[in-house]
Amino acid sequence: MTTTPTTDLFITVPDVHLPNGTFVPAFRVGQHVCTKGDDGQAAITAAGAPWVKINFEEAKAACIAAGYALITELQWLAIAWDASQQACNWNTGIVGKGRMHQGLRQGTVDAPQSGTFEPEDPDEQRWLTLSNGARICDLNGNVYQWVFDNVQGNEQGLIAREFANDSPSIITPPFPNNTKGMGDYSAWDWSGLALVRGGFWRSGSLAGAFYLYRVWPGSRHDFVGFRCCTQPDGL
């Protein structure tokens, strides 16, 4: 991964220790789902609609061509965990009470939306805030996002084995499956498939920062996009 160009919108995710003790060092992540720039390369802007109809390998290649890397499973979990511990990301303003914000998921739109779109329903809160004050859009809806699985995955980032009972993928969420805005993170043996997370504009109650699903890696859907990561500035 390389230094972030100033034209792309990245935020810094601080060092995170997941509940099982796994350490995820600080990194930078696209504030928005990637869009397709005028030059045909992945770009990270608020104004652009998510780049969809792109398969898993193409998404990885698009990140690399732009100088980045596709977000990994541990990186996604680090963001979701950090966000879950911030009171501002809960509809009651109290961690664990009510629901963690879920994004565009109620079918109020019928296509991926740019980062500038403001939903009419305040319950479709697209933004989550991290412990360092950084804000990230659409970790909890709008479009699913391809994830490079570095927990259950092989060298290509595809799911390679059954989810263990103690896998960080399914024990990191702080509350039970499909409760309190966690999303649906039930999983079993999805070997050969690719991880997607977050949910899309019609996921309903299943959507959320911890929503875990799988898609055939060669598929090009209009509801699956991708997000890039890079190293912190100066590394």
Buried (B, 14 or more C-beta within 10 A) or exposed (E): BEEBEEEBBBBBBBEBEBEEEBEBBBBBBBBBBBBBBEEEBBBBBEEBBBBBEBBBBBBBBBBBEBBBBBBBBBBBBBBBBBBBBBEEBBBEEEBEEEBBBBBBBBEBBEEBBBBEBEBEEEBBBBBBBBEEEBEBBBBBBBBBBBBBBEBBBEEEBBBBBEBEEEBBBBBBBBBEBBEBBBBBBEBEEBBEBBBBBBBBBBBEBBBBBBBBBBBEBEBEBEBBBBBBBBBBEEE
